[in-house]
Every structure is written in structure tokens, then in C-alpha cells.
Amino acid sequence: MVQETQDPDATLIVDAFHNWNSESVPETLRNIPAEKISHYHIDDAGSSKTPGNQTDPDRVMPGDGQINLKAEIEILHEIGYDKTVSLELFNQDW
């Protein structure tokens, strides 16, 4: 959508949980220009369900789940992303 609109102000909010849950490959993140990412949500995926079967309440604290957050953060550094990172949880236990 960001590419199709050709709006120079259009940006993405990237989310570790959605990347993992949709079985996105690292190359997808690597191909997003850093200036097109306005925000990064860091969260992890609970260990009880496989990708594609998790919903928002299945998110857990970073490091408590099964997402390779280290690899994703390394890609963000590699592409030059240096903006906002925030924790996003919808887990009732938190």
C-alpha cells in the first residue's frame, strides 16, 4: 500500500508478532527502506501455538516466546532504522 500510493509521507508500523505470525521471511523486512518505517512494535509469541494460529492475546514479553527477536533487531540496525520502538501486549495476564 505504501508503495502503491506513492505518497512520500506514507509509512509502516512494523510489528515483530505480525511478522512472525504471518511467517514473513527476513528478506521482507530487509527490503523495507528504513525511512518508510515510522514505528516498531516489539513483542513475542507464546510457545503454545504455531505461526498463523496466534491472536493478539497470545503475545508475551520479549524473550519469553518463540520469535527470533535478535535476528529481527539486527535487520533493523542493518537497514538503518533508528526510530521509535515500543512494547505492545494484549495479554490479559500482563
N, C-alpha and C positions, 0 to 999 in steps of 0.2 A: 504494500500500500504506500509506504513512504517513497519508494522508487516511482511508482505509477503516478502519484500526484505531482511529482516534480516540484513540490513546494520546498523551497530552501530551508524553511523553518520546521518542517516535519521531522520528528524524531521518534525513537523507540524507547520503551521501558523494557529492559531485558530482565528476565526472572529465571534464576537457577532451577527452580522447581518446574516451571513450564518447559524449559529447555530439556530437562531430563525426562519429564513425564511424556513429552511428545517424541521422545527418542531422537532428538536433534543430534546431529553429529558435530564434533568440534569445528569442522571446517565452516559450518554455517555461521557460528559466532565469529570466527576468524575473518570472514568476508564482510562483516558489517563495519563500515568506516566509524571510527571512534566518535567523530563529530555528529554522527546520526544516533548515538545512544545518549539519552538525557538522564537516565537513571538505571541503577542496577539493584534488583531485589535479591538479597542473599537469604537463602533458606535451604532446608534439606528435606529429603523424602524419607518417611518412616520405612522401617525394614520389613513391614508385614505384607506389602503389596508390590507387585511388579510395575514397571513403567506402563503408562496408559490406563492403569486401573486405580490411580490415586486421585483424590479430590482435595480441595483446599484444606479441610481439617486434618489431612494426613501429613501436613508439613510439621517438621520438627526443627529444633535448634541446629544451626550449622555444626557439623561434626558428629551429630547423633544419628545420622541416617546413612543413606547409600549413594548419594551424589558425590562425584569426584570434584569437589569444590576447588581443590588446589589446582587442578588442570584448567578449570574454567577461569579462575582468577589469573592464572599465568597467561591465558589467551588475552584477557582484558588488558593486562600490562603490555603484552606484545603488540597489540594494536594501538596502544597509547591512550586507553581510557583512563581518565583521572578525575572523574566527576563523582556524583553522589552514589553512595552505597547505603542501603537501609535493610534492616531485618523486617521480613514480612511473614507473620504467622497467623493462621486462623484456627489454631489448635486450642480447643476449649480447656485443655489441661494447663496451658500457659496463660 
